[in-house]
Amino acid sequence: MARALSLGIVLFATWMLLSGEFSIDHGLVLGLGIASVIFVVLIAVRMDVVDHEGAPIHLKLRFLGYWLWLLAEIVKASIDVTKRIWSPSLPISPTMYILKASQPGELGQVIYANSITLTPGTVTIRLDGGDILVHAIAREVGEDLAGGEMDRRVTRLEASGIKMPEGAK
């Protein structure tokens, strides 16, 4: 129930931000937004997709801290990629790396792989078991990623509150 409620809150907040309707004066539009959120949550509950991965409320505030760190990394990587494009002296030497994800659960591995892809200059090509195949714009970028800071942060994030359901591997 708590996961369905948190999903509804996130969906409604997203709807509010995207619609731009913050006034109660637009009662019909607001009502339709609430009805659509309730409808989607009911469908999600009926499909049994509101689980620890679909609505990860167990990550709580630590997830916000991780997102702030990741946003800073995205900005730094964006500046690096821009410099590499504008400056012919900086190398662009595409390389592939296989990284080992230290996260025990699939959710942590997916968060790690998606975080790599969100960072400019790197793309996750394949996630197979605990192995992540990554394409990097330059050797230095891949070596920085192989240093493991992002992996450690995602592992800490996952360990902060993920409780596997009984019977899960």
C-alpha positions, -999 to 999 in steps of 0.1 A, spaced: 0 0 0 28 24 9 45 17 -25 13 24 -44 8 56 -24 44 67 -31 39 59 -68 8 80 -69 25 109 -52 54 108 -77 31 105 -107 10 134 -95 40 156 -88 53 148 -123 19 156 -138 18 189 -119 53 199 -131 45 189 -167 10 203 -169 18 236 -152 -16 236 -136 -10 247 -100 -43 265 -94 -75 250 -80 -94 274 -104 -88 248 -131 -109 222 -113 -117 201 -143 -81 198 -154 -69 191 -119 -96 165 -114 -87 148 -147 -51 148 -136 -60 132 -103 -83 107 -120 -55 97 -145 -30 92 -116 -55 70 -97 -62 50 -129 -25 44 -136 -18 34 -100 -47 10 -100 -35 -6 -132 0 -9 -118 -13 -26 -87 -34 -49 -108 -4 -58 -129 16 -64 -98 44 -41 -109 44 -19 -77 73 -38 -60 107 -29 -46 120 -21 -80 90 -3 -95 86 20 -65 119 20 -46 107 39 -15 133 21 5 161 43 -10 146 73 7 167 104 12 200 87 4 188 86 -32 185 124 -32 221 127 -21 231 103 -49 212 123 -75 229 155 -64 263 139 -67 254 124 -101 242 158 -114 276 173 -104 293 144 -123 271 150 -153 280 187 -154 318 179 -150 315 153 -178 296 177 -200 324 202 -197 350 176 -204 332 164 -236 327 200 -247 364 207 -243 373 175 -262 351 185 -291 363 221 -293 400 215 -286 419 194 -312 447 189 -287 426 168 -263 423 132 -274 391 115 -285 401 79 -284 370 57 -281 375 27 -259 355 -2 -245 357 -14 -209 342 -42 -190 334 -31 -155 324 -54 -126 293 -42 -107 297 -48 -70 260 -44 -63 243 -77 -52 209 -69 -65 196 -62 -100 182 -28 -90 216 -16 -79 232 -29 -111 206 -11 -133 210 21 -113 248 18 -119 245 11 -156 220 39 -162 242 63 -142 270 55 -165 248 62 -196 235 95 -181 271 107 -178 282 123 -211 311 106 -227 301 71 -216 274 47 -227 265 13 -212 262 -11 -240 254 -43 -221 246 -54 -186 251 -91 -182 251 -105 -147 276 -83 -129 295 -73 -160 289 -40 -176 303 -33 -211 309 5 -214 319 27 -244 339 57 -233 349 87 -255 385 86 -243 408 63 -223 410 88 -194 372 88 -191 371 51 -190 399 49 -165 382 74 -142 350 53 -144 370 21 -137 383 39 -105 350 28 -90 337 59 -73 303 56 -90 302 19 -82 309 24 -45 282 51 -43 256 30 -59 266 0 -37 262 22 -7 229 35 -20 216 0 -25 228 -12 9 211 17 26 177 1 25 170 -24 -1 152 -53 14 147 -82 -9 113 -98 -8 111 -133 6 118 -159 -20 138 -135 -42 173 -145 -51 
